[in-house]
């Protein structure tokens, strides 16, 4: 994503406001105004602008998606979930919205539903590493350690240097009583980051 300076964002907001004076029914301009506010971390204003974009164009998936992100950042998880669900109904292959729906459900504690969304996301794109990782997290939280291992292994196929996936893999092996495999994963994690204190503590625990 491009980097924006504060001056650029202020200029963008001003330009979009001027444009809306000429055409207040432009959903695209309301969307771009909301996006500028979001990038400037002015979330309340971003929400208002994006809601106006969606009011003018109820099927505007980009606006719904960013509105969902803004609502999630503001702690309005239920409303964010509804936005992401709407995107999914309009555009089932919108992977980012599917993933964010899974994340919002995960944060709300609806782990089984989050698993469903993460599975759909990685089914759409098997190389979507964040989806595989969060699938593993949601499964691990439900004590489905064997299934979680499959997800973490896929993350590591995509990025063998993912230390977080190695650590979670080790935790699953520990829960399954597979200490040797857990230690192997931890040694790999510590090769990548010798200062990883969480990996050090778990290694010491498995060795004791």
C-alpha positions in Angstrom: 0.0 0.0 0.0 1.2 3.5 -0.9 2.4 5.7 2.0 0.6 9.0 2.5 1.9 12.0 4.4 -0.4 14.0 6.5 -0.3 16.9 4.1 -1.3 14.6 1.2 -4.3 13.3 3.2 -5.4 16.8 4.2 -5.3 17.9 0.6 -7.2 14.8 -0.4 -9.9 15.4 2.2 -10.3 19.0 1.0 -10.5 18.0 -2.7 -13.1 15.4 -2.1 -15.2 17.7 0.1 -15.1 20.3 -2.7 -16.1 17.6 -5.2 -19.0 16.6 -3.0 -20.3 20.2 -3.1 -20.7 19.8 -6.8 -22.0 16.2 -6.7 -23.2 15.1 -3.3 -24.6 11.9 -4.7 -21.3 10.4 -5.9 -20.7 7.2 -3.9 -17.2 7.0 -5.3 -16.2 10.4 -3.9 -17.8 9.6 -0.5 -15.7 6.3 -0.6 -12.5 8.1 -1.4 -13.2 10.7 1.3 -13.8 7.9 3.8 -10.6 6.1 2.7 -8.6 9.3 3.2 -10.0 9.7 6.7 -9.2 6.1 7.5 -5.6 6.6 6.4 -5.4 9.7 8.6 -6.8 7.6 11.5 -9.9 9.8 11.8 -12.2 6.8 12.2 -15.4 8.5 13.2 -15.3 10.7 10.1 -14.2 7.7 8.0 -17.2 5.7 9.2 -19.6 8.5 8.4 -18.3 9.0 4.9 -18.2 5.3 4.1 -21.8 4.8 5.4 -22.9 7.6 3.0 -21.1 5.8 0.1 -22.9 2.6 1.0 -26.2 4.4 1.4 -25.9 5.7 -2.1 -24.7 2.4 -3.5 -25.7 -0.6 -1.3 -23.6 -3.0 -3.4 -20.4 -1.0 -3.3 -18.1 -3.9 -2.0 -15.0 -1.8 -1.6 -16.8 0.8 0.6 -18.4 -2.0 2.6 -15.1 -3.7 3.1 -13.3 -0.6 4.3 -16.3 0.3 6.4 -16.0 -3.1 8.0 -12.3 -2.5 8.8 -13.1 0.9 10.3 -15.9 -0.5 12.5 -13.6 -3.3 13.6 -10.9 -0.8 14.6 -13.5 1.1 16.5 -14.5 -2.0 18.4 -17.9 -2.4 16.7 -17.4 -6.0 15.9 -21.0 -7.0 15.3 -21.5 -4.2 12.8 -18.1 -5.1 11.1 -19.2 -8.7 10.8 -22.4 -7.6 9.0 -20.4 -5.5 6.6 -18.1 -8.3 5.7 -21.1 -10.7 5.4 -22.7 -8.3 2.9 -19.5 -8.2 0.9 -19.5 -12.0 0.8 -23.1 -12.1 -0.4 -22.4 -9.7 -3.2 -19.0 -11.0 -4.1 -18.3 -14.5 -2.7 -14.7 -14.5 -4.1 -13.7 -11.4 -2.2 -10.9 -13.1 -0.2 -9.9 -10.1 1.9 -13.4 -9.6 3.1 -13.8 -13.4 3.8 -10.6 -13.3 5.8 -11.6 -10.2 7.8 -15.0 -11.8 8.5 -13.0 -14.7 10.0 -10.9 -12.3 12.0 -13.9 -10.5 13.4 -15.6 -13.8 14.3 -12.4 -14.9 15.9 -12.2 -11.8 18.0 -15.8 -12.2 19.1 -15.0 -15.8 20.2 -17.1 -17.5 17.5 -14.3 -19.9 16.7 -16.2 -22.5 14.7 -17.6 -19.9 12.4 -14.2 -18.3 12.0 -12.8 -21.7 11.0 -15.4 -21.9 8.3 -14.5 -18.4 6.9 -10.7 -19.1 7.0 -11.3 -22.4 5.2 -13.3 -20.7 2.5 -10.6 -18.0 2.1 -7.8 -20.6 1.6 -10.0 -22.7 -0.7 -10.2 -19.6 -2.9 -6.5 -19.0 -2.8 -4.4 -21.9 -1.5 -1.3 -19.7 -1.2 -2.9 -17.2 1.1 -0.6 -17.7 4.1 -2.5 -15.4 6.6 -5.6 -17.5 6.0 -3.8 -20.8 6.7 -2.2 -19.3 9.9 -5.4 -18.0 11.3 -7.1 -21.3 10.4 -4.5 -23.0 12.6 -5.0 -20.5 15.4 -8.8 -21.0 15.4 -8.4 -24.8 15.4 -5.7 -24.7 18.1 -8.0 -22.6 20.3 -10.6 -25.4 20.1 -8.0 -28.0 21.0 -8.0 -29.4 17.4 -4.3 -29.7 17.5 -3.9 -32.3 14.7 -5.9 -30.2 12.3 -4.1 -27.1 13.3 -0.8 -28.7 12.5 -1.9 -29.2 8.9 -2.6 -25.5 8.6 0.7 -24.4 10.2 2.6 -26.9 7.9 1.0 -25.2 4.9 2.1 -21.8 6.2 5.7 -23.1 6.5 5.5 -24.6 2.9 4.7 -21.0 1.8 7.3 -19.4 4.1 9.8 -21.7 5.8 11.1 -18.7 7.8 7.8 -18.0 9.6 8.9 -18.3 13.2 5.4 -17.8 14.6 4.1 -20.8 12.7 7.0 -22.9 14.0 6.2 -21.8 17.5 2.5 -22.7 17.2 3.5 -26.0 15.6 5.6 -26.8 18.6 2.8 -26.0 20.9 0.5 -28.4 19.1 3.1 -31.1 19.2 3.4 -30.5 23.0 -0.3 -30.9 23.4 -0.3 -34.1 21.4 2.6 -35.5 23.5 5.0 -35.3 20.6 7.9 -33.7 22.4 10.6 -34.6 19.9 8.7 -33.0 17.1 8.0 -30.0 19.2 11.7 -29.6 20.0 12.6 -29.9 16.4 10.2 -27.0 15.5 11.5 -24.9 18.4 15.1 -25.4 17.3 14.2 -24.1 13.8 12.4 -21.1 15.3 15.4 -20.3 17.5 17.7 -20.6 14.5 15.7 -17.8 12.9 15.5 -15.7 16.0 17.8 -16.8 18.9 16.2 -14.1 21.1 12.7 -15.6 20.9 11.9 -15.9 24.6 8.6 -17.7 24.1 10.4 -20.4 22.1 13.2 -20.6 24.7 10.8 -21.1 27.5 8.8 -23.8 25.7 12.0 -25.6 24.7 13.2 -25.6 28.3 9.8 -27.0 29.4 9.9 -29.8 26.8 13.4 -30.7 27.8 12.6 -30.9 31.5 
